[in-house]
Each structure stands twice: as structure tokens, then as C-alpha cells.
Amino acid sequence: MQDISPPRAQTARERARDQITAEIVAAARIRLAESGPADLSLRAVARDVGMVSSAVYRYFASRDELLTALLVLAYDDLGAATERADAAVADRDDFQARWFASLRGIRRWALANPGDYALLYGSPVPGYAAPQTTVEPAVRVILVILRIVTEGHAAGAIVVPASSDVGSDGGPGDAALAHAVGGAVQFVRSRGLVDGEVPLELVVRTLIAWTTVFGTISFELFGHLVGSVTDTDAYFDLLADRLFRDLGFGGPGSRDHD
């Protein structure tokens, strides 16, 4: 017989622990924004929340454990923001609107949370290796992009250029491309995003789009567009439009917005 009893209520001790844990994480996020992940320390965070450093270790056994909690929180926060942006487009067949909404959602989150973004996509923290528990939160944002692309392809909105074993321009053909992006192909298959074989060229173009979006956001956040781009909003929208078209959108199921 199925157990339908209500979940156990938290004890006062558990609620207090959750509250203090949240305060520690909030203080650590402020530290990230101010000094970056490499300078994060439990001792400094303890001072910020008015605790002795030894007390913080009852909540996080090490700096690395705190970094992992921050990574999971930030990845989930970014993923949720991107999912909301995509879901806000009522017409699910309007792939251009979904594409722009999602990419703008990513950038909007990054600009509002530069410290978290730097932790996720900035320089690796010396001596820290992210555990497996960060993988699922990390892929939430790319899954939004992949769904738009794969659903667009299934609807006939994407025309994928044919490729061959030898590139027409003398560049790499299918064999070299398949080897280069084998991990991405396997990821798409493992997530059940497509029925049958995913076009290799589409995987390559999606990977290029993904890395271009985050590379551009990183350039903007870390000051590398200064002197080159005078209107970052307009430039990002131009980039999003170019990438959308480079993916091959333009088939009978696509829609073009002025």
C-alpha cells in the first residue's frame, strides 16, 4: 500500500541550520562579486556572518564544499532564468522568438550576477575540481538552447547544409568533425532530444553558437568589448540574429521577425 502520509515537518534545529546555511551562502556570493572565487575563504565568510571560523566548518567542511554549493546554486539559478525566458514565449513554434528570449535571458542573468558568472565561466579556481554533482545543474542552460534547435529541426524550420567526407573548401569533412565533436553528439543522443541520427553539421553549428554566446558575454563582463562596441545591447541582438541564421533556420517551419 502506498504511503500517503504528509512529509515530516522540519524541527526547529533543522530550520535554524537551513537559515544559517543560507546566510553563509549569501555572504559567500557577495564575496564572489567583490573579490572573485580564487580569494574565497571560509574564514572571511565567517567574519561576514558574525561567526567564528570553526563554527562555519559545521556547515561546510571545506572551502571546496562551499564552492560546490555556490556552483550548484548559480548553475540552477542561470538554468531557471533561461527556462523561464523560453517558457514565456507562448507560441512554441516561434523558434526565433524563443531563441532571442533565451539568449537575452542568459545575458540578463549574467549582467545581474557577475560574481556568480565569473565562478561558472571565469578562470578555474586553483586547486579546485568540480564534482559530478555539478553536472546536471550545469547542463540546464544548454538544454534550453538544444531544445530550441532540435525542435526547430524536427519542425522543418532548419535547413542543414549537406556535408561530405572531404570538406568542399578543403577543410575537415564528416570524419574529422565527428571526431572533434563526438562528446556533443553523444550528449544530444543521451538526452533523447532527437529521434534517430542528429545531423552532424547541426551539432557543430550549435556548439559554435553556444560557445560564441558565452564568449561574447564573458568579453562584455570582463571589459574586453570596451573600445570596440559602443552599444552592447544592439551588438548582442545582432550576434543572436547571425547565430540563428547560421544554424540554418529558414525552412518552411521558420518565422522571420522584423
Secondary structure, 3 states (H helix, E strand, C coil): CCCCCCCCCCCHHHHHHHHHHHHHHHHHHHHHHHHCHHHCCHHHHHHHCCCCHHHHCCCCCCHHHHHHHHHHHHHHHHHHHHHHHHHCCCCCCCHHHHHHHHHHHHHHHHHHCHHHHHHHHCCCCCCCCCCHHHHHHHHHHHHHHHHHHHHHHHCCCECCCCCCCECCCCCECHHHHHHHCHHHHHHHHHCCCCCCCCCHHHHHHHHHHHHHHHHHHHHHHCCCCCCCCCCHHHHHHHHHHHHHHHCCECCCCCCCCC
